[in-house]
Amino acid sequence: MPKKTNAQHRKDLARLGPAARDADLGQAVLDLIASNNALRATVLALTAKLDTDAGVTDTNYTTTANATLPAVVADLASRS
């Protein structure tokens, strides 16, 4: 069985019911995944910059961020 695409998952979620379709639940889930991953990347970029700043010492911010941030969320297509 071929893997489903994000678009197919989005349609499946819309078929859960009229409210899911009206709210475009599938797109909302895809947007939340993308937003989470973008925010995670931003935090890691900022902590990497702090780690290279000569004025900030004795803390490995990137390691701290990696330990406390949630993992990257896989998109819907990679879950099938």
C-alpha positions in Angstrom: 0.0 0.0 0.0 1.5 3.4 -1.0 2.1 6.0 1.6 -0.5 8.7 1.9 0.4 12.3 1.2 -0.3 15.3 3.4 -3.2 16.2 1.1 -4.7 12.7 1.5 -4.4 12.9 5.2 -6.0 16.3 5.2 -9.0 15.0 3.2 -9.3 12.0 5.6 -9.5 14.4 8.6 -12.1 16.5 6.8 -14.3 13.4 6.4 -14.5 13.0 10.2 -17.6 15.2 10.2 -19.1 18.5 9.1 -17.3 20.4 11.9 -14.0 19.0 10.9 -14.6 19.9 7.3 -15.8 23.4 8.1 -12.8 24.0 10.4 -10.4 22.4 7.8 -9.0 20.2 10.6 -6.4 18.7 8.4 -4.9 22.0 7.4 -5.0 23.1 11.0 -3.0 20.0 12.0 -0.5 20.6 9.2 -0.2 24.3 10.2 0.4 23.4 13.9 3.1 20.9 12.9 4.8 23.5 10.7 4.6 26.2 13.3 6.0 23.9 16.0 9.0 22.9 13.9 9.7 26.5 12.8 9.6 27.7 16.4 11.9 24.9 17.4 14.4 25.8 14.6 14.3 29.5 15.7 15.1 28.6 19.3 18.0 26.4 18.2 19.3 29.1 16.0 19.2 31.6 18.8 20.9 29.3 21.3 23.6 28.5 18.7 24.2 32.3 18.4 24.4 32.6 22.2 27.0 29.7 22.3 29.2 31.6 19.9 28.9 35.0 21.7 32.1 35.7 23.6 30.2 37.6 26.3 28.1 34.6 27.3 30.2 32.0 29.0 29.9 28.7 30.9 26.6 27.6 29.5 26.0 25.4 26.5 22.7 26.8 25.4 22.2 24.6 22.4 22.5 21.4 24.6 20.1 22.9 27.1 17.6 23.8 24.4 17.8 20.3 22.8 17.2 18.7 26.2 14.1 20.9 27.0 12.5 21.5 23.6 9.9 19.0 22.3 11.2 16.9 19.4 10.5 17.8 15.8 7.0 16.7 14.9 6.7 14.5 11.9 4.3 15.6 9.2 1.2 13.5 8.4 2.6 11.9 5.3 5.5 10.4 7.2 3.2 8.8 9.7 1.3 6.4 7.4 
